[in-house]
Amino acid sequence: MAGQQQFSGPLSGAVAQLCASLEPQVGPRTAAGLREVVRRLRSPLQVAVAGRIKSGKSTLVNALIGRRVAPTDIGECTRLVTRFSYGTVDRVELVYTDGNRRIIPFDADGMIPAELGDFSTISHLEAYLTNAVLANLTVIDTPGLGSLDAASVQRTEAILGTEAGESGESDELDRASASAVAGAEAVLYVVTQGVRADDQHAIAAFTAATASRDAGPVNAIAVLNKADTIPPESVEGADGDVWEAARKLAGSQADVLKPRVADVLPVAGLIAESAETGTFTSGDADALHRLAELDDADLETMLIAGDIFTSWECEVPAGVRARLLEKLELYGIRKAVDAIRARPGISAGELRRTLLAASGLPEVRDKLGKVFATRADGIKAAAALASVTAIAQASGDHGERQRVHDAIEVLLAKPEAHQLRLLEALTLVVSSAVAMPDDLAEEILRVGGNVDIETQLGMPGAGLEQLTAHALERAGWWRSFSTFGATPAQSRIAHVVHRAYFLIWQELRTRAGVSR
């Protein structure tokens, strides 16, 4: 086994060491599964982009990657799972249902080709790109849920692990093991303004996309896509502002989707894709400068609707306006014109950055960093332990299962591994596997779903002495609850939360000692 520097952090390294120590003690199939778990631990965090058909998943994927490579029109490619990973050479690999692979080039526009051959024989696509963003994050684009044909749904479930299926990774792996290690570790769920209450069930359908653990606020966030198309008059309190309407709508959607997701953020995926992938050109900027010179009354009339914008008589050719509309929608065009009128000398590059900021993508990336990147070690380690457990359960050897179970318990007993216990407790509460009173469930969500101590304790801006006293008080409360007021299942959760508060108290005491 290589050193821990190859992993996201010490927890991932500890799980890899556990797998290494178990490998000589188990049979060939289980050993193969453990090696696959270690391989995954060395890989970047894998995030599945999920959602319903026509929610704009592929457009958002292109924006996140910074390159327009994922097809956005309904076709064969959008019915396949595509994993985007870092590579030293740009290429696409077709992975067939029999495990064979074939390398194909991107098309002339730099996108995944529309024609892939016999579609029924393809399991999924592996796209390798030199984009630096993929060095630390693997993005998985999925078909729309609850909409396409049954075969597409099966492909999605198989590659993400929601059913037993062939992974194509190793002939040594049995179906259960392949399923256990195939899943993504985090979920970015895409909704639109027409969100339905059963979107929460759709998120739950991606349980195995997080390695057989329910998606929750630690490893799942949602975005309200196409936020720029929301009529502001349809949202109370928006005061005619499109983005304020989007924020308020995202907040109401968060109430529906929580606690499955950490947050819901508005984003204009099409504008983000155009601004971030090079689709927005200097020619587009020139056309926008010309539009900014139009009479106010004419421009306001043109921006009422897309068909009026493209058919109105003006010096900017209709074809040019149609292309602008395809790239920016009316909202982006208005934002660009406003920026030009405020700064007539604004360059094409500055205009692109203005549009990027207006798209909401920077906020989504920031949340991805806070929810996923900063917790990658814990997320990957917890997912890996779930995979190890699933692999052991698939074994027919009772002694082998017990050895794996005992080794995991030894690891989890270590203070440095308590974060994994906390993530497990959080998952049990979020999934309602263990019922807790609402106020206690909210407290567990806060402690387990955040990384900074002030937020964990619910005391932003508090001083060190206040934080220390509160952590100790809550540690004592949870210890008492575990003994006197809890059911057996609740008691196990309470012990974990008590320990979390105690470790926070120790950390704060250490800080106090250092500051003296």
Backbone hydrogen bonds, N-H to C=O, Kabsch-Sander energy under -0.5 kcal/mol:
donor,donor_aa,acceptor,acceptor_aa,energy
6,Q,3,G,-1.7
7,F,4,Q,-2.2
8,S,41,L,-0.5
13,G,9,G,-2.0
14,A,10,P,-2.3
15,V,11,L,-2.2
16,A,12,S,-2.2
17,Q,13,G,-2.2
18,L,14,A,-2.0
19,C,15,V,-2.4
20,A,16,A,-2.2
21,S,17,Q,-2.4
22,L,18,L,-1.8
23,E,19,C,-1.8
25,Q,22,L,-2.1
26,V,22,L,-0.5
26,V,23,E,-1.1
31,A,27,G,-2.7
32,A,28,P,-2.2
33,G,29,R,-2.0
34,L,30,T,-2.3
35,R,31,A,-2.2
36,E,32,A,-1.9
37,V,33,G,-2.1
38,V,34,L,-2.0
39,R,35,R,-2.2
40,R,36,E,-2.2
41,L,37,V,-2.1
42,R,38,V,-1.6
43,S,39,R,-0.6
43,S,40,R,-0.9
45,L,136,N,-0.8
47,V,45,L,-0.6
47,V,138,T,-3.0
48,A,46,Q,-0.5
48,A,186,A,-2.8
49,V,140,I,-3.2
50,A,48,A,-0.7
50,A,188,L,-2.1
52,R,190,V,-0.7
53,I,145,L,-0.8
55,S,52,R,-1.4
60,L,56,G,-1.9
61,V,57,K,-2.4
62,N,58,S,-2.4
63,A,59,T,-1.8
64,L,60,L,-2.6
65,I,61,V,-2.6
66,G,62,N,-2.1
67,R,62,N,-1.7
69,V,67,R,-1.5
79,R,76,E,-1.6
80,L,77,C,-1.5
82,T,141,D,-2.6
83,R,125,L,-2.6
84,F,82,T,-0.6
84,F,139,V,-3.5
85,S,83,R,-0.6
85,S,127,A,-2.8
86,Y,134,L,-0.7
87,G,129,L,-2.3
91,R,128,Y,-2.0
92,V,104,I,-1.9
93,E,126,E,-3.0
94,L,92,V,-0.5
94,L,102,R,-3.2
95,V,93,E,-0.6
95,V,124,H,-2.5
96,Y,94,L,-0.6
96,Y,100,N,-3.1
97,T,121,T,-2.7
99,G,96,Y,-2.1
102,R,94,L,-1.7
104,I,92,V,-3.0
107,D,111,M,-3.1
110,G,107,D,-2.3
112,I,69,V,-2.2
116,L,114,A,-0.6
119,F,117,G,-1.2
121,T,118,D,-1.5
122,I,119,F,-1.6
123,S,95,V,-2.9
124,H,95,V,-1.6
125,L,81,V,-2.6
126,E,93,E,-2.4
127,A,83,R,-3.0
127,A,125,L,-0.5
128,Y,91,R,-3.0
128,Y,126,E,-0.5
129,L,85,S,-2.5
134,L,131,N,-1.5
135,A,132,A,-2.1
136,N,133,V,-0.8
138,T,45,L,-2.8
139,V,84,F,-1.8
139,V,137,L,-0.5
140,I,47,V,-2.8
141,D,82,T,-3.0
141,D,139,V,-0.6
142,T,49,V,-1.2
145,L,51,G,-2.5
147,S,144,G,-0.7
148,L,144,G,-0.8
153,V,149,D,-1.7
154,Q,150,A,-2.4
155,R,151,A,-2.3
156,T,152,S,-2.3
157,E,153,V,-2.6
158,A,154,Q,-2.7
159,I,155,R,-2.5
160,L,156,T,-1.9
161,G,157,E,-1.0
162,T,157,E,-2.3
163,E,157,E,-0.9
165,G,175,R,-0.7
173,L,170,S,-1.0
178,A,174,D,-2.7
179,S,175,R,-2.3
180,A,176,A,-2.1
181,V,177,S,-1.7
182,A,178,A,-0.7
182,A,179,S,-0.7
183,G,179,S,-0.5
185,E,46,Q,-1.8
186,A,46,Q,-1.5
187,V,219,N,-2.4
188,L,48,A,-2.9
189,Y,187,V,-0.6
189,Y,221,I,-2.8
190,V,50,A,-3.3
191,V,189,Y,-0.5
191,V,223,V,-2.8
195,V,192,T,-1.1
199,D,196,R,-2.2
200,Q,197,A,-1.4
202,A,198,D,-1.7
203,I,199,D,-2.3
204,A,200,Q,-1.9
205,A,201,H,-1.4
206,F,203,I,-1.6
207,T,204,A,-1.7
209,A,206,F,-1.2
210,T,207,T,-1.6
211,A,184,A,-0.5
211,A,208,A,-1.4
213,R,207,T,-0.9
213,R,210,T,-0.7
219,N,216,G,-1.1
220,A,216,G,-0.9
221,I,187,V,-1.9
222,A,263,D,-2.7
223,V,189,Y,-2.3
224,L,265,L,-2.8
225,N,191,V,-2.8
225,N,223,V,-1.0
227,A,267,V,-1.9
229,T,226,K,-1.9
230,I,227,A,-1.3
234,S,231,P,-2.0
235,V,232,P,-1.4
236,E,234,S,-0.5
238,A,235,V,-1.6
241,D,238,A,-1.9
242,V,240,G,-0.6
245,A,241,D,-2.2
246,A,242,V,-2.1
247,R,243,W,-2.5
248,K,244,E,-2.3
249,L,245,A,-2.4
250,A,246,A,-2.8
251,G,247,R,-2.1
252,S,248,K,-1.9
253,Q,249,L,-2.3
254,A,250,A,-2.1
255,D,251,G,-1.3
256,V,252,S,-1.0
257,L,253,Q,-2.7
258,K,254,A,-2.5
260,R,257,L,-1.8
262,A,220,A,-3.1
265,L,222,A,-1.9
267,V,224,L,-2.5
268,A,359,S,-3.2
269,G,267,V,-0.9
272,A,268,A,-2.5
273,E,269,G,-2.7
274,S,270,L,-2.3
275,A,271,I,-2.6
276,E,272,A,-2.0
277,T,273,E,-1.9
280,F,274,S,-2.2
281,T,279,T,-0.5
285,A,281,T,-1.9
286,D,282,S,-2.3
287,A,283,G,-2.2
288,L,284,D,-2.1
289,H,285,A,-2.2
290,R,286,D,-1.8
291,L,287,A,-2.0
292,A,288,L,-2.1
293,E,289,H,-0.6
293,E,290,R,-0.7
294,L,291,L,-1.7
299,L,295,D,-2.6
300,E,296,D,-2.8
301,T,297,A,-1.9
302,M,298,D,-2.5
303,L,299,L,-2.0
304,I,301,T,-1.5
305,A,302,M,-0.7
309,F,305,A,-2.3
310,T,306,G,-1.9
311,S,307,D,-1.4
312,W,308,I,-1.9
314,C,312,W,-0.6
321,R,317,P,-2.1
322,A,318,A,-2.3
323,R,319,G,-1.8
324,L,320,V,-2.1
325,L,321,R,-2.3
326,E,322,A,-2.0
327,K,323,R,-1.5
328,L,324,L,-2.7
329,E,325,L,-1.7
332,G,328,L,-1.7
333,I,329,E,-1.9
334,R,330,L,-2.5
335,K,331,Y,-2.4
336,A,332,G,-2.4
337,V,333,I,-2.6
338,D,334,R,-2.6
339,A,335,K,-2.0
340,I,336,A,-2.3
341,R,337,V,-2.6
342,A,338,D,-1.8
343,R,339,A,-1.8
346,I,343,R,-2.4
351,L,347,S,-2.3
352,R,348,A,-2.3
353,R,349,G,-2.0
354,T,350,E,-2.0
355,L,351,L,-2.3
356,L,352,R,-2.3
357,A,353,R,-2.2
358,A,354,T,-2.0
359,S,355,L,-1.2
359,S,356,L,-0.5
360,G,356,L,-0.6
360,G,357,A,-0.9
361,L,356,L,-0.7
364,V,360,G,-1.6
365,R,361,L,-2.8
366,D,362,P,-2.3
367,K,363,E,-2.3
368,L,364,V,-2.6
369,G,365,R,-2.3
370,K,366,D,-2.2
371,V,367,K,-3.3
372,F,368,L,-2.3
373,A,368,L,-1.8
374,T,369,G,-2.5
375,R,372,F,-0.8
376,A,373,A,-1.3
379,I,375,R,-3.0
380,K,376,A,-3.0
381,A,377,D,-2.4
382,A,378,G,-2.7
383,A,379,I,-2.5
384,A,380,K,-2.5
385,L,381,A,-2.4
386,A,382,A,-2.1
387,S,383,A,-2.0
388,V,384,A,-2.7
389,T,385,L,-2.5
390,A,386,A,-2.3
391,I,387,S,-2.7
392,A,388,V,-2.3
393,Q,389,T,-2.4
394,A,390,A,-1.4
395,S,392,A,-1.3
398,H,396,G,-0.7
401,R,397,D,-2.2
402,Q,398,H,-2.3
403,R,399,G,-2.2
404,V,400,E,-2.0
405,H,401,R,-2.5
406,D,402,Q,-2.8
407,A,403,R,-2.1
408,I,404,V,-2.2
409,E,405,H,-2.2
410,V,406,D,-2.1
411,L,407,A,-1.9
412,L,408,I,-2.7
413,A,409,E,-1.3
414,K,411,L,-1.4
417,A,414,K,-1.7
418,H,415,P,-1.7
420,L,417,A,-1.4
421,R,417,A,-1.0
422,L,418,H,-2.5
423,L,419,Q,-2.4
424,E,420,L,-2.2
425,A,421,R,-2.6
426,L,422,L,-2.7
427,T,423,L,-2.2
428,L,424,E,-2.1
429,V,425,A,-2.0
430,V,426,L,-2.9
431,S,427,T,-2.4
432,S,429,V,-1.3
433,A,428,L,-1.5
434,V,428,L,-1.7
441,A,437,P,-2.8
442,E,438,D,-2.4
443,E,439,D,-1.6
444,I,440,L,-2.4
445,L,441,A,-2.4
446,R,442,E,-2.0
447,V,443,E,-2.6
448,G,444,I,-2.9
449,G,445,L,-1.8
456,Q,452,D,-2.2
457,L,453,I,-2.5
458,G,455,T,-0.9
459,M,454,E,-2.7
462,A,459,M,-1.9
467,L,463,G,-2.5
468,T,464,L,-2.4
469,A,465,E,-2.2
470,H,466,Q,-2.4
471,A,467,L,-2.6
472,L,468,T,-1.9
473,E,469,A,-2.3
474,R,470,H,-2.6
475,A,471,A,-2.1
476,G,472,L,-2.1
477,W,473,E,-2.1
478,W,474,R,-2.5
479,R,475,A,-1.7
480,S,476,G,-2.2
481,F,477,W,-2.6
482,S,478,W,-2.2
483,T,479,R,-1.0
483,T,480,S,-0.5
484,F,480,S,-2.8
485,G,481,F,-1.3
486,A,481,F,-1.2
491,S,487,T,-3.0
492,R,488,P,-1.5
493,I,489,A,-1.5
494,A,490,Q,-2.9
495,H,491,S,-2.4
496,V,492,R,-1.4
497,V,493,I,-2.3
498,H,494,A,-3.0
499,R,495,H,-2.2
500,A,496,V,-2.1
501,Y,497,V,-2.5
502,F,498,H,-2.3
503,L,499,R,-2.4
504,I,500,A,-2.1
505,W,501,Y,-2.7
506,Q,502,F,-2.3
507,E,503,L,-2.3
508,L,504,I,-2.5
509,R,505,W,-2.4
510,T,506,Q,-2.2
511,R,507,E,-2.1
512,A,508,L,-2.5
513,G,509,R,-2.2
514,V,510,T,-2.2
515,S,511,R,-2.3
516,R,512,A,-0.9
